[in-house]
Amino acid sequence: MTVSNQWSDIQEWIGKSGQLFVKKLSRNDCGWAEGPEHGHQNGVYIPRPIRESNFFPQLKNVNTQKPHIFEAQLETLWPATGEIKTSNLKHYSNKGPEMHFTGVPKDEFSGLTPASLLIGGSLREPIDDVSHWFMVVDSAMEEVELIEAMFDLGADFHYGLFNPADALRIQQDETEQLIEELSFALKTGSLATFIASVSKMPAPEILAAEAQNVFLQQNDLDGLSPYEMEAPGDAIMKISRDIEYSLYKRAERRYRAAEVIRIITGGGEDIVSSVVRGFPDLDATFLSASQHRKSRAGRSFEQHIARLLRDGRIAFEEQAVTGGRRPDFVLPSLVVLNAQDRAFEDAMVLSAKTTLRERWKQVTMEKFKCELFLATVDDRVSSDAIDDMSSHGIHLVVPESLKKSKETCYKDKTNVITFREFFDDEISSKRPSYRVA
């Protein structure tokens, strides 16, 4: 894997592009770079809709003896390493609809976190006769979140073509509206009133409830019972990673903008002295924004899990303190968990973390002599980490689409179950007493 692509570099290349291609890499797309034991693909599969678009050169049959093979070559620029490669495009029409994109830098695809991105563009003005550029962005990097925000990539995103100008225009429209509101407040002397109206970010439980209501309205549902949805995990992923995050971003933009205006307008008679005098407060504001953004998701995710349990009429206690520990959820109750004569399967602990990284190790400290489940919507967990969790007795609970996805490492792991399986098998089948009338 190459050195991190700076966000400014990515933005620069996006700005040079007339059309942009983004693909979430499957394990086959990058596993080959780890060694021959992981396959000999030596490149990326390009889905049929992209192959049939005008992003790549048109494929042709150049060997009449093999009429099922269509191919083309193109020069590609890889800014992270500065390489120019002669890449190959091949479609074996007798094998399937996808096209094979080879002749790519192996190191770019080595050591990647699951669900990393391939991003590339067709240049408006070719560079040394090269018309396409590509970067691989590891999903562990913050740049991935920025790319997802820029192009509004949802939790169910796999690949797509984008017009960079359109993506930027959406952000600009929202920004212009906020600028107009702030400018009007400054002109009319009502800035204090505006700042007061956005002086606090919505509490996690408020945002969570609002996001849940949006989802219910969109899907014509009365509640979030996991027994009334085909894929409750996918629903929670949609609510937390898409709907709620969109609501949060809008609230954050207004709150932080008003906060910055307050600092600048209160720091001196001119803009220079205002910025200089207010710099410590500005610095603290932006640091707080980053930290709050990361902590918010975890607190809200717990709210969504609790809603599933409540609407499913499943007995549980939330954040119950026992022995100096505070598990996210105890099922069916703390009394049962602490009972001296209970069987191992009579109680369970369910933890909830939107993203895992190394944080899953905190869960291993919660030893309660019962089964331990860890719910997540993280598609970036490595195979080694999943195996480590298994050795510690942790069962991962993931959205249904992530379990079967080619982009994650969950598919063949026996300690990974879906939300559907958790509620059907672990609750209704094995522990029916958890269900309350």
Order of alpha helices (4+ residues) and beta strands (2+ residues): alpha-beta-alpha-beta-alpha-beta-beta-beta-beta-beta-alpha-beta-alpha-alpha-alpha-alpha-alpha-alpha-beta-beta-alpha-beta-beta-alpha-beta-alpha-beta
